Amino acid sequence: MKPFQTLVGVRKPLPDIAAVIRDRLPEIAPALADVSHIEVTCREDREDGSTLLINEWRVDPKLPGPVRQAISDEMLGWNDHAVWTVDLTECTWRIEPFFMPGAIHCAGATRFEPAMGGHGTKAIFSGEFAVDASALAKIPPGLRGAAVSAVETIVGSMVPRNFRHTIEAAARLLD
């Protein structure tokens, strides 16, 4: 498993910023580099007050030529399954990439903490991902390096970078 973490601070109160992230994610998509659109495909408000969301992300990242040739547009994206606590202080999530389905495991949590004397929010996005080595055996040997590069680019850098941009775009929506 390869861990990753991103910390972002914004000058917006926790309840406001977390609610925008939970409830208005599709509105944020145009502000995110490499993201074509985000669609909420499922929302379930649970009896315990938590909320389950499934969001479909479609992306168009800048990938090296050989990688781009090996991956179709339908593979460029993921479903994120997120469970939000009632107080909006934590969201646990897992991502199911469309590329190499079942072979890439990515999960984590996002914590929201008050900052700046309650006038701001610290958002901590952390998780880990791994690629099932047996899945690579299904890829022709000449394309394995490109496949691993694509996974590392999308999951290892694009997902955390988009989190930072998501928080910043959510803060702008509140202006």
Buried (B, 14 or more C-beta within 10 A) or exposed (E): EEEBEBEBBBEBBBBBBBBBBBBBBEEBBEBBEBBBEBBEEEEEEEEEEBBEBBBBBBBEBEBEEBBBEBBEEEBBBBBBBBBBBEEBBBBBBBBBBBBBEEBBBBBBBBBBEBBEEEEBBBBBBBBBBBBEEEBBEEBEEEBBEBBBBBBBBBBBEBBBBBBBBBBBBBBEBBE
